């Protein structure tokens, strides 16, 4: 990377990049790693992990050129963090129950406090996908006691938000749509389901079924009436259920 960004002999594209221009590629590569894992393609996972590692190297090189930090500092920082967050492994601390989610979050909260955090919501990254960020915000609030005791509360809230969305005027409909989605995440969370993973599974199911309908229609799906398309949808669903029984 140092060679690619060499001021004299480097690549013009690589030299022109900044943290901001590279960030979207970093996010994209992380998703491609996740996709390779979901497909259980270990050869592709190896390649995608390399692509993701390149992103770390790229950012570290830009920072080194600015005199901020280098790749070795990045590696040292994460090593220090892992030791700090596993005091029962690398130190002498006692940790009842081992590394539970509650213990992990308590260690992270202590770190945020040392950095001057003033809210339980501090540190929830703005750049996270909205669905994932909604769940993280809700979990942080829940750990402070701001949560319903069972799914009935969030279910009622979803119904309320649906009514408000249906009656919203043009000026408020986008806001009400956001409120509805936020409440839906909260309801899913109440059932112990990861909203991001749940929606990914739903996306995959829809894509699988839609492609099956297209195959059944033999290239003429778009010419069918809505009723005929719905009939194909039900046929695909029935075939899936039959294959699982």
ROSE-4610 file (N, C-alpha, C; in Angstrom, 1 decimal, always signed):
// ROSE-4610
residu = [X/X/X/X/X/X/X/X/X/X/X/X/X/X/X/X/X/X/X/X/X/X/X/X/X/X/X/X/X/X/X/X/X/X/X/X/X/X/X/X/X/X/X/X/X/X/X/X/X/X/X/X/X/X/X/X/X/X/X/X/X/X/X/X/X/X/X/X/X/X/X/X/X/X/X/X/X/X/X/X/X/X/X/X/X/X/X/X/X/X/X/X/X/X/X/X/X/X/X/X/X/X/X/X/X/X/X/X/X/X/X/X/X/X/X/X/X/X/X/X/X/X/X/X/X/X/X/X/X/X/X/X/X/X/X/X/X/X/X/X/X/X/X/X/X/X/X/X/X/X/X/X/X/X/X/X/X/X/X/X/X/X/X/X/X/X/X/X/X/X/X/X/X/X/X/X/X/X/X/X/X/X/X/X/X/X/X/X/X/X/X/X/X/X/X/X/X/X/X/X/X/X/X/X/X/X/X/X/X/X/X/X/X/X/X/X/X/X/X/X/X/X/X/X/X/X/X/X/X/X/X/X/X/X/X/X/X/X/X/X/X/X/X/X/X/X/X/X/X/X/X/X/X/X/X/X/X/X/X/X/X/X/X/X/X/X/X/X/X/X/X/X/X/X/X/X/X/X/X/X/X/X/X/X/X/X/X/X/X/X/X/X/X/X/X/X/X/X/X/X/X/X/X/X/X/X/X/X/X/X/X/X/X/X/X/X/X/X/X/X/X/X/X/X/X/X/X/X/X/X/X/X/X/X/X/X/X/X/X/X/X/X/X/X/X/X/X/X/X/X/X/X/X/X/X/X/X/X/X/X/X/X/X/X/X/X/X/X/X/X/X/X/X/X/X/X/X/X/X/X/X/X/X/X/X/X/X/X/X/X/X/X/X/X/X/X/X/X/X/X/X/X/X/X/X/X/X/X/X/X/X/X/X/X/X/X/X/X/X/X/X/X/X/X/X/X/X/X/X/X/X/X/X/X/X/X/X/X/X/X/X/X/X/X/X/X/X/X/X/X/X/X/X/X/X/X/X/X/X/X/X/X/X/X/X/X/X/X/X/X/X/X/X/X/X/X/X/X/X/X/X/X/X/X/X/X/X/X/X/X/X/X/X/X/X/X/X/X/X/X/X/X/X/X/X/X/X/X/X/X/X/X/X/X/X/X/X/X/X/X/X/X/X/X/X/X/X/X/X/X/X/X/X/X/X/X/X/X/X/X/X/X/X/X/X/X/X/X/X/X/X/X/X/X/X/X/X/X/X/X/X/X/X/X/X/X/X/X/X/X/X/X/X/X/X/X/X/X/X/X/X/X/X/X/X/X/X/X/X/X/X/X/X/X/X/X/X/X/X/X/X/X/X/X/X/X/X/X/X/X/X/X/X/X/X/X/X/X/X/X/X/X/X/X/X/X/X/X/X/X/X/X/X/X/X/X/X/X/X/X/X/X/X/X/X/X/X/X/X/X/X/X/X/X/X/X/X/X/X/X/X/X/X/X/X/X/X/X/X/X/X/X/X/X/X/X/X/X/X/X/X/X/X/X/X/X/X/X/X/X/X/X/X/X/X/X/X/X/X/X/X/X/X/X/X/X/X/X/X/X/X/X/X/X/X/X/X/X/X/X/X/X/X/X/X/X/X/X/X/X/X/X/X/X/X]
num = [1/1/1/2/2/2/3/3/3/4/4/4/5/5/5/6/6/6/7/7/7/8/8/8/9/9/9/10/10/10/11/11/11/12/12/12/13/13/13/14/14/14/15/15/15/16/16/16/17/17/17/18/18/18/19/19/19/20/20/20/21/21/21/22/22/22/23/23/23/24/24/24/25/25/25/26/26/26/27/27/27/28/28/28/29/29/29/30/30/30/31/31/31/32/32/32/33/33/33/34/34/34/35/35/35/36/36/36/37/37/37/38/38/38/39/39/39/40/40/40/41/41/41/42/42/42/43/43/43/44/44/44/45/45/45/46/46/46/47/47/47/48/48/48/49/49/49/50/50/50/51/51/51/52/52/52/53/53/53/54/54/54/55/55/55/56/56/56/57/57/57/58/58/58/59/59/59/60/60/60/61/61/61/62/62/62/63/63/63/64/64/64/65/65/65/66/66/66/67/67/67/68/68/68/69/69/69/70/70/70/71/71/71/72/72/72/73/73/73/74/74/74/75/75/75/76/76/76/77/77/77/78/78/78/79/79/79/80/80/80/81/81/81/82/82/82/83/83/83/84/84/84/85/85/85/86/86/86/87/87/87/88/88/88/89/89/89/90/90/90/91/91/91/92/92/92/93/93/93/94/94/94/95/95/95/96/96/96/97/97/97/98/98/98/99/99/99/100/100/100/101/101/101/102/102/102/103/103/103/104/104/104/105/105/105/106/106/106/107/107/107/108/108/108/109/109/109/110/110/110/111/111/111/112/112/112/113/113/113/114/114/114/115/115/115/116/116/116/117/117/117/118/118/118/119/119/119/120/120/120/121/121/121/122/122/122/123/123/123/124/124/124/125/125/125/126/126/126/127/127/127/128/128/128/129/129/129/130/130/130/131/131/131/132/132/132/133/133/133/134/134/134/135/135/135/136/136/136/137/137/137/138/138/138/139/139/139/140/140/140/141/141/141/142/142/142/143/143/143/144/144/144/145/145/145/146/146/146/147/147/147/148/148/148/149/149/149/150/150/150/151/151/151/152/152/152/153/153/153/154/154/154/155/155/155/156/156/156/157/157/157/158/158/158/159/159/159/160/160/160/161/161/161/162/162/162/163/163/163/164/164/164/165/165/165/166/166/166/167/167/167/168/168/168/169/169/169/170/170/170/171/171/171/172/172/172/173/173/173/174/174/174/175/175/175/176/176/176/177/177/177/178/178/178/179/179/179/180/180/180/181/181/181/182/182/182/183/183/183/184/184/184/185/185/185/186/186/186/187/187/187/188/188/188/189/189/189/190/190/190/191/191/191/192/192/192/193/193/193/194/194/194/195/195/195/196/196/196/197/197/197/198/198/198/199/199/199/200/200/200/201/201/201/202/202/202/203/203/203/204/204/204/205/205/205/206/206/206/207/207/207/208/208/208/209/209/209/210/210/210/211/211/211/212/212/212/213/213/213/214/214/214/215/215/215/216/216/216/217/217/217/218/218/218/219/219/219/220/220/220/221/221/221/222/222/222/223/223/223/224/224/224/225/225/225/226/226/226/227/227/227/228/228/228/229/229/229/230/230/230/231/231/231/232/232/232/233/233/233/234/234/234/235/235/235/236/236/236/237/237/237/238/238/238/239/239/239/240/240/240/241/241/241/242/242/242/243/243/243/244/244/244/245/245/245]
x = [+0.8/+0.0/+0.9/+2.0/+2.9/+3.4/+3.7/+4.1/+3.0/+1.8/+0.6/+0.4/+0.6/+0.4/+1.6/+2.7/+3.9/+3.7/+4.1/+3.8/+4.3/+5.4/+6.1/+5.6/+5.7/+5.5/+4.3/+3.4/+2.3/+1.1/+0.1/-1.1/-1.9/-2.4/-3.1/-4.4/-5.1/-6.3/-6.1/-5.1/-4.9/-4.4/-3.6/-3.1/-4.2/-5.2/-6.3/-7.3/-7.2/-8.2/-8.0/-9.1/-9.1/-9.9/-10.0/-10.8/-12.2/-12.7/-14.1/-14.4/-13.5/-13.8/-13.6/-12.8/-12.6/-13.7/-14.3/-15.2/-16.3/-17.0/-18.0/-17.5/-16.2/-15.7/-15.5/-15.1/-14.9/-16.2/-17.3/-18.6/-19.0/-18.7/-19.1/-18.3/-17.0/-16.2/-16.7/-17.1/-17.6/-18.9/-19.7/-20.9/-20.6/-19.6/-19.2/-18.6/-17.9/-17.5/-18.7/-19.7/-20.9/-21.6/-21.6/-22.3/-21.6/-20.2/-19.5/-19.8/-19.9/-20.2/-21.6/-22.5/-23.9/-24.0/-23.1/-23.1/-22.2/-21.6/-20.7/-19.6/-19.1/-18.1/-16.8/-16.0/-14.8/-13.7/-13.7/-12.7/-12.9/-14.2/-14.6/-14.4/-14.6/-14.4/-13.0/-12.0/-10.6/-10.3/-10.9/-10.6/-11.2/-12.4/-13.1/-12.5/-12.0/-11.3/-10.0/-9.4/-8.2/-8.6/-9.8/-10.2/-10.5/-11.1/-11.4/-10.2/-9.2/-7.9/-7.2/-7.4/-6.8/-7.4/-8.7/-9.3/-8.7/-8.4/-7.7/-6.3/-5.6/-4.3/-4.4/-5.4/-5.5/-5.8/-6.7/-7.0/-5.8/-5.1/-3.9/-2.8/-2.7/-1.6/-2.0/-3.2/-3.6/-3.3/-3.6/-3.4/-1.9/-1.1/+0.3/+0.9/+0.4/+0.9/+0.6/-0.5/-1.0/-0.3/+0.5/+1.2/+0.4/-0.8/-1.7/-1.4/-1.4/-1.1/-0.7/-0.2/+0.1/-0.5/-0.3/-1.0/-0.6/+0.6/+1.0/+0.3/+0.0/-0.8/-2.2/-2.8/-4.1/-4.2/-3.2/-3.1/-2.9/-2.0/-1.8/-3.0/-3.8/-5.0/-6.0/-6.2/-7.2/-6.8/-5.4/-4.9/-5.1/-4.8/-5.0/-6.5/-7.4/-8.8/-9.3/-8.8/-9.2/-8.7/-7.5/-7.0/-7.8/-8.2/-8.9/-10.3/-10.9/-12.3/-12.4/-11.2/-11.2/-10.3/-10.6/-9.7/-9.7/-10.7/-10.7/-9.8/-9.4/-8.5/-7.0/-6.9/-5.5/-5.1/-6.0/-5.7/-6.1/-6.4/-6.7/-8.2/-8.9/-10.3/-11.2/-12.2/-13.2/-14.4/-15.0/-16.1/-17.2/-18.1/-19.2/-19.9/-20.0/-20.7/-19.9/-18.7/-17.8/-18.3/-17.9/-18.2/-19.6/-20.5/-21.9/-22.1/-23.2/-23.5/-23.6/-24.2/-24.3/-22.9/-22.0/-20.6/-19.9/-20.0/-19.4/-19.9/-21.2/-21.7/-21.3/-21.2/-20.7/-19.3/-18.4/-17.1/-17.0/-17.9/-17.9/-18.4/-19.4/-20.0/-18.9/-18.1/-17.1/-16.0/-15.7/-14.8/-15.4/-16.7/-17.3/-17.3/-17.5/-17.4/-16.0/-15.0/-13.6/-13.4/-14.1/-14.0/-14.9/-15.6/-16.4/-17.9/-18.4/-19.7/-20.7/-21.7/-22.7/-24.1/-24.3/-25.6/-25.4/-26.4/-26.3/-26.3/-26.7/-26.7/-25.4/-24.5/-23.2/-22.5/-21.9/-21.1/-21.9/-23.2/-23.9/-23.7/-22.9/-22.4/-23.5/-23.4/-24.4/-24.4/-23.3/-23.1/-23.7/-24.2/-24.8/-26.0/-26.3/-27.6/-28.7/-29.7/-30.8/-31.5/-31.7/-32.4/-31.5/-30.2/-29.3/-29.1/-29.1/-28.9/-30.1/-31.3/-32.5/-32.5/-32.1/-32.0/-31.0/-29.8/-28.8/-29.3/-29.9/-30.4/-31.5/-32.3/-33.3/-32.7/-31.7/-31.0/-30.3/-29.7/-29.1/-30.1/-31.2/-32.3/-32.8/-33.0/-33.5/-32.6/-31.3/-30.4/-30.5/-31.0/-31.2/-32.6/-33.4/-34.7/-35.8/-35.5/-36.6/-37.0/-37.9/-38.4/-39.7/-40.4/-41.6/-41.3/-42.0/-41.7/-42.0/-42.9/-43.2/-43.6/-43.9/-44.2/-45.5/-46.4/-47.7/-47.5/-46.6/-46.4/-46.0/-44.9/-44.5/-45.5/-46.3/-47.3/-48.3/-48.8/-49.7/-49.2/-47.9/-47.2/-47.2/-47.0/-47.0/-48.3/-49.4/-50.8/-51.1/-50.6/-50.8/-50.1/-48.8/-48.1/-48.7/-49.3/-49.9/-51.1/-51.9/-53.0/-52.5/-51.4/-50.9/-50.3/-49.7/-49.2/-50.4/-51.4/-52.6/-53.3/-53.2/-53.9/-53.0/-51.7/-50.8/-51.0/-50.7/-50.8/-49.4/-49.3/-48.1/-46.9/-47.1/-46.0/-45.4/-46.2/-45.9/-45.7/-46.0/-46.0/-44.6/-43.6/-42.2/-41.8/-42.2/-41.8/-42.6/-43.9/-44.7/-44.3/-43.8/-43.3/-42.0/-41.2/-40.0/-40.4/-41.4/-41.9/-42.4/-43.1/-43.7/-42.6/-41.5/-40.4/-39.7/-39.5/-38.8/-39.5/-40.9/-41.7/-41.7/-41.6/-41.6/-40.3/-39.2/-37.9/-38.0/-38.7/-38.8/-39.7/-40.7/-41.5/-40.7/-40.0/-39.2/-38.2/-37.6/-36.6/-37.2/-38.5/-39.1/-39.3/-39.3/-39.4/-38.0/-36.9/-35.6/-35.0/-35.6/-35.1/-34.2/-33.1/-32.3/-32.9/-33.3/-34.1/-33.3/-32.1/-31.3/-31.3/-31.0/-31.0/-32.4/-33.4/-34.7/-35.1/-34.8/-35.1/-34.3/-33.0/-32.2/-32.8/-33.3/-34.0/-35.2/-36.0/-37.2/-36.9/-35.8/-35.4/-35.0/-34.3/-33.9/-35.1/-36.1/-37.3/-38.0/-38.2/-38.9/-38.2/-36.9/-36.2/-36.3/-36.2/-36.3/-37.7/-38.7/-40.1/-40.4/-39.9/-40.1/-39.5/-38.2/-37.5/-38.3/-38.8/-39.6/-40.8/-41.5/-42.7/-42.3/-41.2/-40.7/-40.4/-39.8/-39.6/-40.8/-41.8/-43.1/-43.8/-43.7/-44.3/-43.6/-42.4/-41.6/-41.4/-41.0/-40.7/-41.8/-43.0/-44.2/-44.8/-44.0/-44.6/-45.2/-44.4/-44.9/-46.2/-46.5/-47.8/-49.0/-48.8/-49.9/-50.6/-51.9/-52.7/-52.2/-52.6/-52.2/-52.8/-54.0/-54.6/-53.8/-53.3/-52.5/-51.2/-50.6/-49.3/-49.5/-50.6/-50.8/-51.1/-51.7/-51.9/-50.6/-49.6/-48.3/-47.6/-47.7/-47.1/-47.6/-48.9/-49.5/-49.0/-48.8/-48.3/-46.9/-46.1/-44.7/-44.6/-45.4/-45.5/-45.9/-46.9/-47.4/-46.3/-45.6/-44.5/-43.4/-43.0/-42.0/-42.5/-43.7/-44.2/-44.2/-44.6/-44.6/-43.2/-42.2/-40.8/-40.3/-40.8/-40.3/-41.0/-42.2/-43.0/-42.5]
y = [-1.2/+0.0/+1.3/+1.2/+2.3/+2.6/+1.5/+1.6/+2.2/+1.7/+2.2/+3.7/+4.2/+5.6/+6.4/+5.9/+6.7/+7.9/+9.1/+10.4/+10.5/+9.8/+9.9/+8.8/+7.5/+6.4/+5.6/+6.1/+5.3/+5.4/+4.6/+4.6/+5.9/+6.5/+7.8/+7.6/+6.5/+6.2/+6.1/+5.2/+4.9/+6.2/+7.0/+8.2/+9.2/+9.2/+10.1/+9.8/+8.6/+8.2/+8.8/+8.9/+9.4/+8.4/+8.7/+7.9/+7.8/+9.0/+9.1/+8.4/+8.4/+7.8/+6.2/+5.8/+4.4/+3.7/+4.5/+3.9/+3.1/+3.5/+2.7/+1.3/+1.3/+0.0/-0.9/-0.3/-1.1/-1.7/-1.0/-1.5/-2.6/-2.4/-3.4/-4.7/-4.6/-5.8/-6.6/-5.9/-6.6/-7.4/-6.8/-7.5/-8.7/-8.5/-9.7/-10.8/-10.5/-11.5/-12.2/-11.5/-12.1/-12.9/-12.5/-13.3/-14.6/-14.6/-15.8/-16.8/-16.3/-17.1/-17.7/-16.9/-17.4/-18.5/-18.3/-19.4/-20.5/-20.5/-21.5/-21.8/-20.8/-20.9/-20.5/-21.4/-21.1/-20.6/-21.0/-20.5/-19.0/-18.6/-17.2/-16.5/-17.1/-16.4/-16.0/-16.9/-16.6/-15.3/-15.3/-14.1/-12.8/-13.0/-11.8/-11.3/-12.2/-11.7/-10.9/-11.4/-10.6/-9.2/-9.2/-7.9/-6.9/-7.5/-6.7/-6.3/-7.2/-6.8/-5.7/-5.7/-4.6/-3.3/-3.3/-2.0/-1.5/-2.4/-2.0/-1.5/-2.1/-1.7/-0.3/-0.1/+1.2/+2.3/+2.1/+3.2/+3.5/+2.4/+2.6/+3.3/+3.1/+3.8/+5.3/+5.6/+7.0/+7.7/+7.0/+7.6/+7.7/+6.8/+6.9/+8.0/+8.3/+9.4/+10.7/+10.7/+11.9/+12.1/+11.1/+11.1/+10.7/+10.0/+9.7/+8.4/+7.3/+6.0/+5.1/+3.9/+3.0/+1.6/+0.7/-0.6/-1.3/-1.3/-1.9/-1.3/-0.1/+0.6/+0.0/-0.2/-0.8/-2.2/-3.0/-4.4/-4.3/-3.4/-3.3/-2.9/-2.0/-1.4/-2.5/-3.4/-4.4/-5.5/-5.8/-6.7/-6.3/-5.0/-4.4/-4.5/-4.2/-4.2/-5.6/-6.6/-8.0/-8.4/-8.0/-8.4/-7.7/-6.4/-5.6/-6.2/-6.7/-7.2/-8.7/-9.3/-10.7/-10.8/-10.0/-10.0/-11.4/-12.2/-13.5/-14.5/-14.1/-15.0/-14.5/-13.2/-12.6/-12.0/-11.9/-11.3/-12.3/-11.7/-12.5/-12.3/-11.5/-11.2/-12.4/-12.4/-13.5/-13.0/-13.9/-13.5/-14.6/-14.4/-15.4/-15.7/-17.0/-17.4/-17.3/-16.8/-16.7/-15.4/-15.4/-14.2/-14.3/-13.9/-13.8/-12.4/-12.3/-11.0/-9.9/-10.2/-9.1/-8.7/-9.6/-9.3/-8.5/-8.9/-8.2/-6.8/-6.6/-5.3/-4.4/-5.0/-4.3/-3.7/-4.6/-4.2/-3.0/-3.2/-2.1/-0.8/-0.9/+0.3/+1.0/+0.2/+0.8/+1.5/+0.9/+1.6/+2.9/+2.9/+4.2/+5.2/+4.8/+5.7/+6.4/+5.6/+6.2/+7.1/+7.0/+7.9/+9.1/+9.3/+10.4/+10.3/+9.1/+8.9/+9.6/+10.2/+10.9/+10.3/+9.3/+8.7/+7.2/+6.4/+5.0/+4.7/+5.7/+5.6/+6.0/+6.5/+6.9/+5.7/+6.0/+4.9/+4.0/+4.2/+3.5/+4.2/+3.6/+4.2/+4.7/+5.9/+6.5/+5.8/+5.3/+4.7/+3.3/+2.7/+1.3/+1.3/+0.2/+0.1/+0.5/+1.2/+1.7/+0.6/-0.5/-1.6/-2.1/-2.3/-2.7/-1.6/-0.4/+0.7/+0.8/+0.7/+0.7/-0.3/-1.5/-2.6/-2.3/-1.8/-1.5/-0.4/+0.7/+1.7/+1.2/+0.3/-0.3/-1.1/-1.9/-2.7/-1.9/-0.8/+0.1/+0.6/+1.1/+1.6/+0.6/-0.6/-1.7/-2.1/-2.0/-2.3/-1.2/-0.1/+1.0/+0.9/-0.2/-0.4/+0.2/+0.8/+1.4/+0.4/-0.5/-1.6/-2.2/-2.7/-3.5/-4.8/-5.3/-6.6/-7.8/-7.6/-8.8/-8.2/-9.1/-8.6/-7.8/-7.9/-7.2/-5.7/-5.1/-3.7/-3.3/-3.8/-3.5/-3.9/-4.9/-5.3/-4.2/-3.7/-2.6/-1.4/-1.1/+0.0/-0.1/-1.3/-1.5/-1.2/-1.7/-1.4/+0.1/+0.8/+2.2/+2.9/+2.5/+3.2/+2.9/+1.7/+1.4/+2.3/+2.6/+3.5/+5.0/+5.4/+6.7/+6.8/+5.8/+5.8/+5.9/+5.1/+5.1/+6.5/+7.2/+8.5/+9.7/+9.5/+10.6/+11.4/+12.7/+13.5/+13.4/+14.1/+14.1/+14.6/+15.5/+16.1/+15.2/+14.3/+13.4/+12.0/+11.6/+10.1/+9.5/+10.2/+9.6/+9.4/+10.4/+10.2/+9.1/+9.0/+7.9/+6.6/+6.5/+5.2/+4.8/+5.8/+5.5/+5.0/+5.6/+5.2/+3.8/+3.5/+2.1/+1.1/+1.4/+0.4/+0.3/+1.4/+1.3/+0.4/+0.6/-0.2/-1.7/-1.9/-3.3/-4.0/-3.3/-3.8/-4.1/-3.3/-3.5/-4.7/-4.9/-6.1/-7.4/-7.4/-8.6/-8.8/-7.8/-7.9/-8.5/-8.2/-8.7/-10.3/-10.8/-12.2/-12.9/-12.1/-12.6/-12.9/-12.2/-12.4/-11.2/-11.5/-10.4/-9.9/-8.6/-8.0/-8.1/-7.8/-7.8/-9.2/-10.2/-11.6/-12.0/-11.6/-12.0/-11.4/-10.2/-9.5/-10.1/-10.5/-11.1/-12.4/-13.2/-14.5/-14.2/-13.2/-12.9/-12.5/-11.7/-11.3/-12.5/-13.4/-14.6/-15.5/-15.6/-16.3/-15.7/-14.4/-13.7/-13.9/-13.7/-13.9/-15.3/-16.3/-17.7/-17.9/-17.5/-17.7/-16.9/-15.7/-14.9/-15.6/-16.0/-16.7/-18.0/-18.7/-19.9/-19.6/-18.4/-18.0/-17.7/-17.0/-16.6/-17.9/-18.9/-20.1/-20.8/-20.8/-21.5/-20.8/-19.4/-18.7/-18.7/-19.3/-19.5/-18.2/-17.2/-15.9/-15.0/-15.4/-14.6/-14.0/-14.0/-13.6/-12.2/-11.3/-9.9/-9.6/-10.6/-10.4/-11.0/-11.7/-12.3/-11.2/-11.5/-10.6/-10.8/-9.9/-10.0/-11.3/-11.6/-12.8/-14.1/-14.1/-15.2/-15.3/-14.1/-14.1/-14.6/-14.2/-14.6/-16.1/-16.6/-18.1/-18.8/-18.3/-18.9/-18.8/-17.6/-17.4/-18.5/-18.8/-19.8/-21.2/-21.4/-22.7/-22.9/-21.9/-22.0/-22.3/-21.5/-21.8/-23.2/-23.7/-25.0/-26.1/-25.8/-26.7/-26.8/-25.6/-25.5/-26.3/-26.1/-26.8/-28.3/-28.7/-30.2/-30.8/-30.0/-30.5/-30.6/-29.9/-29.9/-31.0/-31.5/-32.4/-33.9]
z = [+0.0/+0.0/+0.0/+0.7/+0.7/-0.7/-1.5/-2.9/-3.7/-3.5/-4.3/-4.1/-2.9/-2.6/-2.6/-3.2/-3.3/-4.1/-3.5/-4.2/-5.6/-5.9/-7.2/-8.2/-7.7/-8.6/-8.3/-7.4/-7.0/-8.0/-7.7/-8.6/-8.3/-9.4/-9.3/-8.5/-8.7/-8.0/-6.5/-6.2/-4.7/-4.0/-4.7/-4.1/-3.8/-4.6/-4.4/-3.3/-2.8/-1.8/-0.4/+0.3/+1.7/+2.5/+3.8/+4.7/+4.2/+3.8/+3.4/+2.1/+1.2/-0.1/+0.0/+0.9/+1.1/+2.0/+2.9/+3.8/+3.2/+2.1/+1.5/+1.0/+0.5/+0.1/+1.3/+2.5/+3.7/+4.1/+4.1/+4.4/+3.4/+2.2/+1.1/+1.3/+1.6/+1.8/+3.0/+4.1/+5.3/+5.0/+4.1/+3.7/+2.8/+2.0/+1.2/+2.0/+3.1/+4.0/+4.6/+5.0/+5.6/+4.6/+3.3/+2.3/+2.0/+2.0/+1.8/+2.9/+4.1/+5.3/+5.1/+4.8/+4.6/+3.5/+2.5/+1.4/+1.7/+2.9/+3.3/+2.3/+1.6/+0.6/+1.2/+1.7/+2.4/+1.5/+0.3/-0.6/-0.9/-1.1/-1.3/+0.0/+1.2/+2.4/+2.6/+2.2/+2.3/+1.5/+0.2/-0.6/-0.1/+0.4/+0.9/+2.2/+3.1/+4.2/+3.8/+2.8/+2.2/+1.8/+1.1/+0.6/+1.8/+2.9/+4.1/+4.8/+4.8/+5.4/+4.7/+3.4/+2.6/+3.0/+3.3/+3.7/+5.0/+5.9/+7.2/+6.9/+6.0/+5.6/+4.9/+4.1/+3.4/+4.3/+5.3/+6.3/+7.1/+7.5/+8.4/+7.7/+6.4/+5.6/+5.5/+5.2/+5.1/+6.5/+7.6/+8.9/+9.2/+8.7/+8.9/+8.2/+7.0/+6.2/+6.9/+7.6/+8.3/+9.7/+10.0/+11.3/+12.5/+12.3/+13.3/+14.0/+13.2/+13.7/+12.5/+12.7/+11.7/+11.9/+11.0/+11.1/+12.4/+12.8/+14.0/+15.2/+15.2/+16.3/+16.3/+15.1/+15.0/+15.7/+15.3/+15.8/+17.3/+17.8/+19.3/+20.0/+19.4/+20.1/+20.3/+19.2/+19.4/+20.3/+20.3/+21.3/+22.7/+22.9/+24.3/+24.7/+23.7/+24.0/+24.4/+23.6/+23.9/+25.3/+25.7/+27.0/+28.1/+27.8/+28.8/+29.0/+27.9/+28.0/+28.4/+28.6/+29.1/+30.3/+31.3/+32.5/+33.2/+33.0/+33.6/+32.9/+31.7/+30.9/+31.0/+30.8/+30.7/+32.0/+33.0/+34.3/+35.4/+36.6/+37.7/+38.2/+37.4/+37.8/+37.8/+38.7/+38.7/+37.9/+37.1/+36.3/+36.4/+37.3/+37.5/+36.2/+35.9/+34.7/+33.4/+33.5/+32.3/+31.5/+30.2/+29.4/+28.8/+29.6/+29.2/+28.5/+27.8/+27.1/+28.1/+29.3/+30.3/+30.8/+31.0/+31.4/+30.4/+29.1/+28.0/+27.9/+28.0/+27.9/+29.1/+30.2/+31.4/+31.2/+30.7/+30.4/+29.3/+28.3/+27.3/+27.9/+28.8/+29.4/+30.2/+30.9/+31.8/+30.9/+29.7/+28.8/+28.3/+28.0/+27.5/+28.6/+29.9/+31.0/+31.1/+30.9/+31.0/+29.9/+28.8/+27.7/+27.8/+28.9/+29.1/+28.6/+28.5/+28.0/+29.0/+28.4/+29.2/+29.1/+28.2/+27.9/+27.7/+28.0/+27.7/+26.2/+25.4/+24.0/+23.3/+24.1/+23.5/+22.8/+21.7/+21.0/+20.1/+19.9/+18.9/+17.6/+16.7/+15.5/+14.6/+14.1/+13.2/+11.9/+11.5/+10.2/+10.1/+11.2/+11.1/+10.2/+9.6/+8.9/+9.9/+9.4/+10.3/+11.1/+10.5/+11.3/+12.4/+12.2/+13.2/+14.3/+13.9/+14.8/+15.7/+15.2/+16.0/+17.1/+16.7/+17.7/+18.8/+18.4/+19.4/+20.3/+19.8/+20.6/+21.6/+21.1/+22.0/+23.1/+22.8/+23.7/+24.8/+24.4/+25.4/+26.3/+25.8/+26.6/+27.6/+27.0/+27.8/+29.0/+28.8/+29.9/+31.0/+30.7/+31.7/+32.3/+31.9/+32.4/+31.6/+30.5/+29.7/+28.6/+29.0/+28.1/+28.6/+27.7/+28.2/+28.7/+29.7/+30.3/+29.4/+28.4/+27.5/+26.2/+25.2/+23.8/+23.7/+24.7/+24.6/+24.4/+25.1/+25.0/+23.6/+23.1/+21.7/+20.6/+20.9/+19.9/+19.8/+21.0/+21.0/+20.3/+20.5/+19.9/+18.4/+17.9/+16.4/+15.9/+16.5/+16.1/+16.1/+17.1/+17.2/+16.1/+15.8/+14.7/+13.4/+13.2/+11.9/+11.7/+12.7/+12.6/+12.3/+13.0/+12.7/+11.3/+10.8/+9.4/+8.4/+8.7/+7.8/+7.7/+8.8/+8.8/+8.6/+8.4/+8.3/+7.0/+7.1/+5.8/+5.2/+4.0/+3.2/+4.0/+4.9/+5.6/+6.7/+7.2/+8.3/+7.9/+6.7/+6.4/+6.5/+6.1/+6.2/+7.7/+8.5/+9.9/+10.6/+10.2/+10.8/+10.3/+9.0/+8.5/+9.3/+9.6/+10.5/+11.8/+12.5/+13.8/+13.7/+12.7/+12.5/+12.4/+11.6/+11.5/+12.8/+13.5/+14.8/+15.8/+15.8/+16.7/+16.3/+15.0/+14.5/+15.0/+14.9/+15.4/+16.9/+17.6/+19.1/+19.4/+18.6/+18.8/+18.5/+17.4/+17.0/+18.1/+18.6/+19.7/+20.9/+21.2/+22.4/+22.3/+21.1/+20.9/+20.8/+21.1/+21.1/+19.7/+18.7/+17.3/+16.9/+16.3/+15.7/+14.5/+14.5/+13.4/+12.1/+12.1/+10.8/+10.2/+11.1/+10.6/+10.1/+10.8/+10.5/+9.1/+8.9/+7.6/+6.5/+6.8/+5.7/+5.3/+6.3/+6.0/+5.1/+5.5/+4.7/+3.3/+3.2/+1.8/+1.0/+1.6/+0.9/+0.5/+1.4/+1.1/-0.1/+0.0/-1.1/-2.4/-2.4/-3.7/-4.2/-3.3/-3.8/-4.4/-3.7/-4.2/-5.5/-5.6/-6.8/-8.0/-7.8/-8.9/-9.3/-8.3/-8.6/-9.4/-9.1/-9.9/-11.3/-11.5/-12.8/-13.6/-13.0/-13.7/-14.1/-13.2/-13.5/-14.7/-14.7/-15.8/-17.1/-17.1/-18.3/-19.1/-18.4/-19.1/-19.3/-18.9/-19.1/-17.9/-16.8/-15.5/-15.5/-16.1/-16.1/-16.9/-17.8/-18.6/-17.8/-16.7/-16.0/-15.2/-15.0/-14.1/-12.6/-11.8/-10.4/-9.8/-10.2/-9.6/-10.0/-11.3/-11.8/-11.1/-10.8/-10.1/-8.7/-8.1/-6.7/-6.6/-7.7/-7.7/-7.8/-8.6/-8.7/-7.3/-6.6/-5.3/-4.4/-4.3/-3.4/-3.8/-5.1/-5.6/-5.2/-5.2/-4.8/-3.3/-2.5/-1.1/-0.7/-1.4/-1.2/-1.5/-2.6/-3.0/-1.9/-1.4/-0.4/+0.9/+1.3/+2.5/+2.3/+1.0/+0.7/+0.8/+0.3/+0.3/+1.7/+2.7/+4.0/+4.9/+4.4/+5.2/+4.9]
